[in-house]
Amino acid sequence: QVQLVESGGGLVQAGGSLRLSCAASGRAFSSYAMGWFRQAPGKEREFVATISWSGGTSNHADSVKGRFTISRDNAKNTVYLQMNNLKPEDTAVYYCAAAGRGAVLFYSGTYYSTEGRYDYWGQGTQVTVSS
């Protein structure tokens, strides 16, 4: 079992920055691929970013590429999402998720961009970007 707790959300003006954190409890954090997803009001949840078990490889949605960066610190059991140059359309609840490795041998950002790959989810943190 893995429990995930997000923090760092809030209200920011367009062009500003926020850093989200997701602290994981439980064992073997480094055996989980981690991801960030978001859900805006009236919309389906969408992929934002994912990172491999060691943190050496990551994948970002086109809508955030060049503005957001996912990273992880396995010693601290924490994954981060640095969000720069925020836009009003980034307003959403942001969710952290963990995917057990199972029988997967090689990390694929495309594979882990799908919600169904993830076994555990946090409660979410609200990010609101004002224009």
Rosetta blueprint (number, residue, H / E / L):
1 Q L
2 V L
3 Q E
4 L E
5 V E
6 E E
7 S E
8 G L
9 G L
10 G E
11 L E
12 V E
13 Q E
14 A L
15 G L
16 G L
17 S L
18 L E
19 R E
20 L E
21 S E
22 C E
23 A E
24 A E
25 S E
26 G L
27 R L
28 A L
29 F H
30 S H
31 S H
32 Y E
33 A E
34 M E
35 G E
36 W E
37 F E
38 R E
39 Q E
40 A L
41 P L
42 G L
43 K L
44 E L
45 R L
46 E E
47 F E
48 V E
49 A E
50 T E
51 I E
52 S L
53 W L
54 S L
55 G L
56 G L
57 T L
58 S E
59 N E
60 H E
61 A L
62 D L
63 S L
64 V L
65 K L
66 G L
67 R L
68 F E
69 T E
70 I E
71 S E
72 R E
73 D E
74 N L
75 A L
76 K L
77 N L
78 T E
79 V E
80 Y E
81 L E
82 Q E
83 M E
84 N L
85 N L
86 L L
87 K L
88 P H
89 E H
90 D H
91 T L
92 A E
93 V E
94 Y E
95 Y E
96 C E
97 A E
98 A E
99 A E
100 G E
101 R L
102 G L
103 A L
104 V L
105 L L
106 F L
107 Y L
108 S L
109 G L
110 T L
111 Y H
112 Y H
113 S H
114 T L
115 E H
116 G H
117 R H
118 Y L
119 D L
120 Y E
121 W E
122 G L
123 Q L
124 G L
125 T E
126 Q E
127 V E
128 T E
129 V E
130 S E
131 S L
